[in-house]
Amino acid sequence: MRPYLQPRFDFALLPDLCDELPFWSAPFGLKLLDLIEYRRNITALDIGFGCGFPLIELAMRLGPTCTVYGIDPWDEAKCPVRGG
């Protein structure tokens, strides 16, 4: 008998699946971004940002006078691109 209630999933494979995430989550993330009051000199923190959406979009909308940070304990989702 197969243990259906004890699924085994390799979470190291999840970042590959996240490449598809924006296709279905983008409308919700964009709605969230519409609720932000954009102004100069904002410091923003995204906790649990995963693969970076909407953090990257937020950084682009806020511009160079603002600082955006993202933290996530998930090693496999670390972004190889660093801004500065």
C-alpha positions as CSV (number, residue, x, y, z in Angstrom):
1,M,0.0,0.0,0.0
2,R,1.4,3.4,-1.0
3,P,1.5,6.0,1.8
4,Y,-0.6,8.7,0.0
5,L,-0.8,10.8,3.1
6,Q,3.0,11.1,3.3
7,P,4.0,12.7,0.0
8,R,7.7,12.9,-0.8
9,F,8.7,16.0,-2.6
10,D,12.2,17.2,-3.4
11,F,12.0,20.9,-2.4
12,A,15.3,21.5,-4.2
13,L,13.4,21.2,-7.5
14,L,10.9,23.9,-6.5
15,P,12.9,26.9,-8.0
16,D,12.6,25.4,-11.4
17,L,8.8,25.3,-10.9
18,C,8.8,28.9,-9.8
19,D,9.9,30.0,-13.2
20,E,6.2,29.5,-14.1
21,L,4.9,31.4,-11.0
22,P,4.5,34.9,-12.5
23,F,2.2,33.6,-15.2
24,W,-0.7,32.9,-12.7
25,S,0.4,35.2,-9.8
26,A,1.3,38.3,-11.7
27,P,-2.3,39.7,-11.7
28,F,-2.4,39.4,-7.9
29,G,1.1,40.9,-7.4
30,L,0.2,43.8,-9.8
31,K,-3.0,44.5,-7.8
32,L,-0.9,44.6,-4.6
33,L,1.6,47.0,-6.3
34,D,-1.3,49.3,-7.2
35,L,-2.0,49.8,-3.5
36,I,1.4,51.2,-2.6
37,E,1.9,54.9,-2.2
38,Y,5.0,55.6,-4.2
39,R,7.2,58.4,-3.1
40,R,10.9,59.2,-2.8
41,N,13.3,57.8,-0.1
42,I,11.2,54.7,0.8
43,T,12.9,51.7,2.4
44,A,10.9,48.5,1.7
45,L,11.3,45.0,3.1
46,D,9.8,41.9,1.5
47,I,9.9,38.9,3.9
48,G,9.7,35.6,2.2
49,F,10.3,37.0,-1.3
50,G,11.1,33.6,-2.8
51,C,12.0,34.1,-6.5
52,G,11.7,37.8,-6.4
53,F,8.3,38.8,-7.7
54,P,6.9,41.4,-6.8
55,L,10.1,42.6,-5.1
56,I,11.9,43.3,-8.4
57,E,8.9,45.1,-9.8
58,L,8.6,47.2,-6.7
59,A,12.3,48.2,-6.9
60,M,11.9,49.3,-10.5
61,R,8.8,51.3,-9.7
62,L,10.3,53.0,-6.6
63,G,13.5,54.1,-8.5
64,P,17.0,55.0,-7.4
65,T,16.1,57.1,-4.4
66,C,14.6,54.1,-2.6
67,T,16.1,51.0,-1.1
68,V,14.4,47.6,-1.3
69,Y,15.4,44.5,0.6
70,G,14.2,40.9,0.4
71,I,14.9,38.1,2.8
72,D,14.0,34.5,2.5
73,P,15.4,31.4,4.4
74,W,14.9,29.2,1.3
75,D,18.4,28.4,0.0
76,E,17.3,27.1,-3.4
77,A,15.5,30.4,-4.2
78,K,18.5,32.7,-3.8
79,C,18.7,35.1,-6.6
80,P,22.0,35.2,-8.5
81,V,21.5,38.8,-9.5
82,R,22.5,41.5,-7.1
83,G,21.7,45.2,-7.5
84,G,23.8,48.0,-6.2
